[in-house]
Amino acid sequence: MLARNPRRRIAILALGSLLTACAATVDSTGHQVRPEVLTQLKPGVLTRDDVRQLLGSPSTLAPFDANIWYYIGERLETVAFFNPTLIERRVLVVQFDANGVLRSVGNLDEKDGASLTPVTRETPTKGQELTIMEQLLGNLGRFNTPASAAGAFKRGP
């Protein structure tokens, strides 16, 4: 029945492609630290170089303390053309003492973050806002006269 009706076959193929196009994709960005690597992080034993060999370079350092390293990673899910949604965000916090020996290892997730509200007010600027018509017609009559234009393009003596 399916082989004899090409319209039905095309409709089924089109429906199948639409359904697969709407399938969610999951993207991982940043540092994705594996659990077996976390078990190797032993405070009091490892140094900065050891941690760098295990985890790589940190995503960022603490702004006021170079002995605190952050490894940031997240997973985002995207469905079709919609904005990505956050599935998981993990921040591994690695602290060293003054001698460069690993002191502690901790985890932060999206619940530990602060929610920020952006400022919506605008900075006023000097001058006036021109309408489209004022912008289009604003330069009319501001052209050089033929006499002054000829003087501007004078050639040699």
C-alpha positions as CSV (number, residue, x, y, z in Angstrom):
1,M,0.0,0.0,0.0
2,L,2.8,2.4,0.9
3,A,4.8,1.6,-2.3
4,R,1.8,2.2,-4.5
5,N,0.9,5.6,-3.1
6,P,3.8,8.1,-3.7
7,R,1.9,11.0,-2.0
8,R,1.5,9.0,1.2
9,R,5.2,8.1,1.1
10,I,6.2,11.8,0.6
11,A,3.9,12.9,3.5
12,I,5.4,10.3,5.8
13,L,9.0,11.3,4.9
14,A,8.1,15.0,5.4
15,L,6.6,14.3,8.8
16,G,9.6,12.2,9.8
17,S,12.0,15.0,8.8
18,L,10.0,17.6,10.7
19,L,10.0,15.5,13.8
20,T,13.7,14.9,13.7
21,A,14.3,18.7,13.0
22,C,12.6,19.5,16.3
23,A,14.7,17.1,18.3
24,A,16.6,18.7,21.1
25,T,20.4,19.0,20.9
26,V,22.5,19.2,24.0
27,D,25.8,21.2,23.8
28,S,28.5,21.0,26.5
29,T,30.8,24.0,26.8
30,G,33.7,24.8,29.1
31,H,35.3,22.3,31.5
32,Q,33.4,19.0,31.9
33,V,35.3,17.4,34.8
34,R,34.9,13.6,34.9
35,P,34.1,12.1,38.3
36,E,37.1,9.8,38.2
37,V,39.4,12.9,37.9
38,L,37.7,14.5,40.9
39,T,38.6,11.5,43.0
40,Q,42.3,12.2,42.2
41,L,42.2,15.7,43.6
42,K,43.7,15.1,47.1
43,P,44.0,18.2,49.3
44,G,47.4,18.5,51.0
45,V,49.1,16.3,48.4
46,L,48.8,17.9,45.0
47,T,50.4,21.1,43.8
48,R,49.3,23.7,41.2
49,D,51.2,21.9,38.5
50,D,49.6,18.6,39.4
51,V,46.1,20.1,39.2
52,R,47.0,21.8,35.9
53,Q,48.0,18.4,34.5
54,L,44.8,16.7,35.7
55,L,42.3,19.5,34.8
56,G,44.1,21.8,32.4
57,S,44.2,25.5,32.7
58,P,41.4,27.1,34.8
59,S,38.6,28.9,33.2
60,T,39.3,31.9,35.4
61,L,41.1,33.0,38.6
62,A,39.5,34.7,41.5
63,P,39.7,38.5,41.0
64,F,41.5,39.2,44.2
65,D,43.2,35.9,45.0
66,A,45.3,34.0,42.4
67,N,45.2,31.0,44.7
68,I,41.6,30.3,43.8
69,W,40.9,28.7,40.5
70,Y,37.5,28.2,38.8
71,Y,36.7,25.5,36.2
72,I,33.4,26.4,34.6
73,G,31.3,24.2,32.5
74,E,27.7,24.0,31.4
75,R,25.2,22.0,29.3
76,L,22.6,23.7,27.2
77,E,19.6,22.2,25.4
78,T,18.4,23.7,22.2
79,V,15.1,22.8,20.5
80,A,14.6,23.8,16.9
81,F,15.1,27.6,16.6
82,F,14.3,28.5,20.3
83,N,16.9,30.0,22.6
84,P,19.0,27.5,24.5
85,T,18.0,26.5,28.0
86,L,20.4,25.8,30.8
87,I,20.4,22.1,31.8
88,E,23.3,22.2,34.2
89,R,26.1,24.6,35.2
90,R,29.0,23.4,37.3
91,V,31.8,25.5,38.8
92,L,34.7,23.6,40.3
93,V,36.5,25.8,42.9
94,V,40.1,24.8,43.6
95,Q,41.9,26.6,46.4
96,F,45.6,26.5,47.1
97,D,47.6,27.7,50.1
98,A,50.5,30.2,49.9
99,N,52.9,27.4,49.0
100,G,50.9,26.3,46.0
101,V,49.6,23.1,47.7
102,L,46.0,22.1,47.1
103,R,43.9,23.1,50.1
104,S,40.3,22.4,49.1
105,V,38.0,21.5,46.2
106,G,34.4,22.5,46.0
107,N,31.5,22.7,43.6
108,L,29.0,25.4,42.8
109,D,25.9,25.1,40.6
110,E,23.3,27.4,39.2
111,K,21.5,27.5,42.6
112,D,24.6,29.2,44.1
113,G,24.6,32.0,41.6
114,A,22.9,35.4,42.1
115,S,20.1,36.6,39.9
116,L,20.9,39.9,38.4
117,T,18.4,42.4,37.2
118,P,19.8,44.6,34.3
119,V,19.5,48.3,34.6
120,T,16.9,49.5,32.0
121,R,17.3,53.2,32.2
122,E,19.1,55.0,29.4
123,T,21.7,57.7,29.5
124,P,20.4,60.9,28.0
125,T,22.4,62.4,25.1
126,K,22.7,66.0,23.9
127,G,20.9,67.1,20.8
128,Q,17.6,66.2,19.3
129,E,16.3,63.0,17.8
130,L,15.5,63.5,14.1
131,T,12.6,61.9,12.4
132,I,13.1,59.9,9.2
133,M,11.8,62.9,7.1
134,E,14.1,65.3,8.9
135,Q,17.1,63.0,8.2
136,L,16.2,62.6,4.5
137,L,15.4,66.3,3.9
138,G,18.0,67.7,6.3
139,N,20.8,68.0,3.7
140,L,18.7,69.7,1.0
141,G,20.2,73.1,0.2
142,R,23.6,72.3,1.9
143,F,25.4,71.6,-1.4
144,N,28.2,73.8,-2.7
145,T,27.3,76.4,-5.3
146,P,28.8,75.7,-8.8
147,A,31.3,78.6,-8.5
148,S,32.7,77.4,-5.2
149,A,32.7,73.8,-6.4
150,A,34.7,74.7,-9.5
151,G,37.3,76.5,-7.3
152,A,37.7,73.4,-5.1
153,F,38.7,71.3,-8.1
154,K,41.1,73.7,-9.8
155,R,44.0,72.0,-11.6
156,G,47.5,73.3,-11.6
157,P,48.7,76.8,-12.6
